[in-house]
Amino acid sequence: MSKLRRNEASLPLDDVLYRVEPRKAVPFEFVLEALSALPPHTRPLFGCLAVYVQDKIVLVLRDKRTSTEDNGVWLATTREHHDSLRREFPSMRSIRVLRKGVTGWQVLPADAPDFEEAALRACELILAKDPRIGKVPGRRSPSPRGGKTSRPSKSVL
C-alpha cells in the first residue's frame, strides 16, 4: 500500500485561508507595565486600546496613522477636573478628533516633550486611586433596530 502524499507545491502560499494577520503592537506598552500592580485589562476601542482598572475605564492608548495630533494617552476624566489636572500636566488638552469641543476626555499628546514623564505620572495617580481619573462606562441602551445591550467587559490580561 502506498503512502498518500500531499503535493506541497500545489498549496498557494498567498491563499487567504492561510494568511495570519500579525497582532497589532500595544501602543505605549510602558503604560500597561506601570499599571501592572492593579492589574489592568484592555479592550479594543475604535482602533485604539482602552485600559480598564476593575470596572473603570481609565485610559485609552492611541497611536494611529491618521489624526496623529491626538496620538498619546487619553485620560478618562470629567470637565470639573480639567483645571486641577492641567496644573499637573501642562501639555494636556482636549481631543481634537472627537470634534465636540471640550469633552471629559483629555489627551497627553505623544509629541509633547514631556510625554513619557506625564504618562507615567498619570499611572501614579491611577495607582493611588485618584478620583480625577477614571469613569464607570454607562450601559448602552438597546439599539432602535432591536440590537442587544453591551456586554460586560472581560479581563484580557
C-alpha positions as a LaTeX table, in Angstrom:
\begin{tabular}{lrrr}
\hline
Residue & $x$ (\AA) & $y$ (\AA) & $z$ (\AA) \\
\hline
Met1 & 0.00 & 0.00 & 0.00 \\
Ser2 & 1.48 & 3.35 & $-1.00$ \\
Lys3 & 1.52 & 6.42 & 1.22 \\
Leu4 & $-0.65$ & 9.32 & 0.23 \\
Arg5 & 1.44 & 12.43 & $-0.10$ \\
Arg6 & 0.22 & 15.94 & $-0.25$ \\
Asn7 & 1.68 & 17.88 & $-3.08$ \\
Glu8 & 3.12 & 20.82 & $-1.11$ \\
Ala9 & 3.74 & 22.76 & $-4.29$ \\
Ser10 & 0.02 & 22.81 & $-5.04$ \\
Leu11 & $-0.85$ & 24.83 & $-1.91$ \\
Pro12 & $-0.78$ & 28.52 & $-2.76$ \\
Leu13 & 1.32 & 30.32 & $-0.19$ \\
Asp14 & $-0.64$ & 33.52 & $-0.55$ \\
Asp15 & $-4.02$ & 31.85 & $-0.14$ \\
Val16 & $-6.30$ & 33.93 & 2.09 \\
Leu17 & $-7.13$ & 30.89 & 4.21 \\
Tyr18 & $-3.51$ & 30.50 & 5.22 \\
Arg19 & $-2.74$ & 34.13 & 6.00 \\
Val20 & $-2.18$ & 35.08 & 9.58 \\
Glu21 & $-2.61$ & 38.73 & 10.37 \\
Pro22 & 0.13 & 39.98 & 12.67 \\
Arg23 & $-1.10$ & 41.26 & 16.02 \\
Lys24 & $-1.11$ & 44.99 & 16.40 \\
Ala25 & 1.58 & 46.22 & 18.72 \\
Val26 & 0.32 & 47.62 & 22.00 \\
Pro27 & 0.80 & 51.37 & 21.80 \\
Phe28 & 2.85 & 52.84 & 24.64 \\
Glu29 & 3.22 & 49.47 & 26.35 \\
Phe30 & 5.20 & 51.08 & 29.17 \\
Val31 & 1.87 & 52.45 & 30.45 \\
Leu32 & 0.47 & 48.93 & 30.98 \\
Glu33 & 3.71 & 47.90 & 32.67 \\
Ala34 & 3.44 & 50.88 & 35.04 \\
Leu35 & $-0.13$ & 49.82 & 35.96 \\
Ser36 & 0.67 & 46.11 & 36.32 \\
Ala37 & 0.24 & 46.15 & 40.11 \\
Leu38 & $-3.52$ & 46.75 & 39.75 \\
Pro39 & $-3.76$ & 44.71 & 37.20 \\
Pro40 & $-5.39$ & 46.50 & 34.25 \\
His41 & $-7.34$ & 44.81 & 31.46 \\
Thr42 & $-7.70$ & 46.07 & 27.92 \\
Arg43 & $-10.24$ & 46.10 & 25.12 \\
Pro44 & $-10.04$ & 47.45 & 21.59 \\
Leu45 & $-11.89$ & 50.74 & 21.17 \\
Phe46 & $-12.20$ & 52.45 & 17.80 \\
Gly47 & $-8.78$ & 51.28 & 16.65 \\
Cys48 & $-7.21$ & 52.23 & 19.97 \\
Leu49 & $-6.68$ & 50.30 & 23.19 \\
Ala50 & $-8.93$ & 51.07 & 26.17 \\
Val51 & $-7.40$ & 50.41 & 29.60 \\
Tyr52 & $-9.66$ & 49.42 & 32.48 \\
Val53 & $-8.97$ & 49.03 & 36.18 \\
Gln54 & $-11.73$ & 46.99 & 37.79 \\
Asp55 & $-14.96$ & 48.49 & 36.42 \\
Lys56 & $-13.50$ & 51.87 & 35.39 \\
Ile57 & $-12.09$ & 52.92 & 32.07 \\
Val58 & $-9.03$ & 54.98 & 32.98 \\
Leu59 & $-7.06$ & 55.48 & 29.77 \\
Val60 & $-7.09$ & 54.97 & 26.04 \\
Leu61 & $-3.78$ & 54.37 & 24.27 \\
Arg62 & $-3.79$ & 55.79 & 20.75 \\
Asp63 & $-1.06$ & 55.55 & 18.12 \\
Lys64 & $-2.69$ & 55.79 & 14.69 \\
Arg65 & $-1.54$ & 57.00 & 11.30 \\
Thr66 & $-4.50$ & 59.38 & 10.94 \\
Ser67 & $-5.08$ & 62.48 & 13.06 \\
Thr68 & $-1.68$ & 61.97 & 14.64 \\
Glu69 & $-2.07$ & 65.11 & 16.78 \\
Asp70 & $-4.36$ & 63.06 & 19.04 \\
Asn71 & $-1.92$ & 60.16 & 19.46 \\
Gly72 & $-0.90$ & 59.61 & 23.04 \\
Val73 & $-2.57$ & 58.69 & 26.30 \\
Trp74 & $-6.19$ & 59.75 & 26.67 \\
Leu75 & $-7.34$ & 60.36 & 30.23 \\
Ala76 & $-10.89$ & 59.44 & 31.21 \\
Thr77 & $-11.95$ & 62.36 & 33.37 \\
Thr78 & $-14.66$ & 64.99 & 33.68 \\
Arg79 & $-14.68$ & 68.71 & 32.92 \\
Glu80 & $-14.69$ & 69.58 & 36.61 \\
His81 & $-11.19$ & 68.07 & 36.95 \\
His82 & $-9.57$ & 69.67 & 33.90 \\
Asp83 & $-8.06$ & 72.66 & 35.70 \\
Ser84 & $-6.50$ & 70.65 & 38.52 \\
Leu85 & $-5.16$ & 68.04 & 36.09 \\
Arg86 & $-3.78$ & 70.73 & 33.78 \\
Arg87 & $-1.67$ & 72.01 & 36.69 \\
Glu88 & $-0.08$ & 68.54 & 36.85 \\
Phe89 & 0.00 & 68.02 & 33.08 \\
Pro90 & 0.74 & 71.33 & 31.29 \\
Ser91 & 0.65 & 69.65 & 27.85 \\
Met92 & $-2.80$ & 68.08 & 28.45 \\
Arg93 & $-5.54$ & 69.28 & 26.11 \\
Ser94 & $-8.90$ & 68.34 & 24.65 \\
Ile95 & $-9.00$ & 65.69 & 21.95 \\
Arg96 & $-9.46$ & 67.21 & 18.51 \\
Val97 & $-10.52$ & 64.11 & 16.61 \\
Leu98 & $-13.79$ & 63.94 & 18.60 \\
Arg99 & $-14.86$ & 67.31 & 17.10 \\
Lys100 & $-17.13$ & 68.01 & 20.05 \\
Gly101 & $-15.24$ & 70.85 & 21.68 \\
Val102 & $-14.32$ & 70.21 & 25.28 \\
Thr103 & $-15.23$ & 66.73 & 26.49 \\
Gly104 & $-14.37$ & 64.73 & 29.58 \\
Trp105 & $-11.61$ & 63.03 & 27.61 \\
Gln106 & $-8.24$ & 64.76 & 27.61 \\
Val107 & $-5.02$ & 63.75 & 25.85 \\
Leu108 & $-1.42$ & 63.70 & 26.92 \\
Pro109 & $-0.04$ & 64.14 & 23.38 \\
Ala110 & 2.66 & 61.72 & 22.25 \\
Asp111 & 4.54 & 64.55 & 20.54 \\
Ala112 & 4.83 & 66.63 & 23.75 \\
Pro113 & 8.38 & 66.88 & 25.10 \\
Asp114 & 7.26 & 65.57 & 28.50 \\
Phe115 & 5.03 & 62.76 & 27.14 \\
Glu116 & 6.59 & 59.74 & 28.87 \\
Glu117 & 7.01 & 61.59 & 32.16 \\
Ala118 & 3.37 & 62.78 & 32.03 \\
Ala119 & 2.06 & 59.32 & 31.09 \\
Leu120 & 3.94 & 57.74 & 33.99 \\
Arg121 & 2.65 & 60.45 & 36.36 \\
Ala122 & $-0.91$ & 59.64 & 35.21 \\
Cys123 & $-0.21$ & 55.98 & 36.04 \\
Glu124 & 0.96 & 57.02 & 39.52 \\
Leu125 & $-2.33$ & 58.88 & 40.04 \\
Ile126 & $-4.30$ & 55.83 & 38.90 \\
Leu127 & $-2.31$ & 53.57 & 41.22 \\
Ala128 & $-3.09$ & 55.99 & 44.05 \\
Lys129 & $-6.81$ & 55.78 & 43.11 \\
Asp130 & $-7.00$ & 59.50 & 42.31 \\
Pro131 & $-10.73$ & 60.17 & 41.74 \\
Arg132 & $-9.99$ & 62.60 & 38.89 \\
Ile133 & $-9.04$ & 59.79 & 36.50 \\
Gly134 & $-11.44$ & 57.03 & 35.57 \\
Lys135 & $-15.10$ & 56.62 & 34.72 \\
Val136 & $-17.51$ & 53.74 & 35.02 \\
Pro137 & $-18.82$ & 53.37 & 31.47 \\
Gly138 & $-22.56$ & 53.66 & 31.12 \\
Arg139 & $-24.53$ & 50.77 & 29.69 \\
Arg140 & $-25.59$ & 51.33 & 26.13 \\
Ser141 & $-29.30$ & 51.32 & 25.58 \\
Pro142 & $-30.76$ & 48.84 & 23.10 \\
Ser143 & $-30.40$ & 49.89 & 19.50 \\
Pro144 & $-33.56$ & 51.23 & 17.86 \\
Arg145 & $-33.24$ & 48.37 & 15.36 \\
Gly146 & $-33.60$ & 45.76 & 18.07 \\
Gly147 & $-29.94$ & 45.25 & 18.92 \\
Lys148 & $-28.64$ & 43.99 & 22.23 \\
Thr149 & $-27.20$ & 45.97 & 25.10 \\
Ser150 & $-23.47$ & 45.92 & 25.59 \\
Arg151 & $-21.84$ & 43.02 & 27.39 \\
Pro152 & $-19.76$ & 43.46 & 30.50 \\
Ser153 & $-16.06$ & 43.69 & 29.72 \\
Lys154 & $-13.81$ & 40.66 & 30.09 \\
Ser155 & $-10.42$ & 40.65 & 31.68 \\
Val156 & $-7.80$ & 40.18 & 28.98 \\
Leu157 & $-4.56$ & 40.33 & 30.92 \\
\hline
\end{tabular}
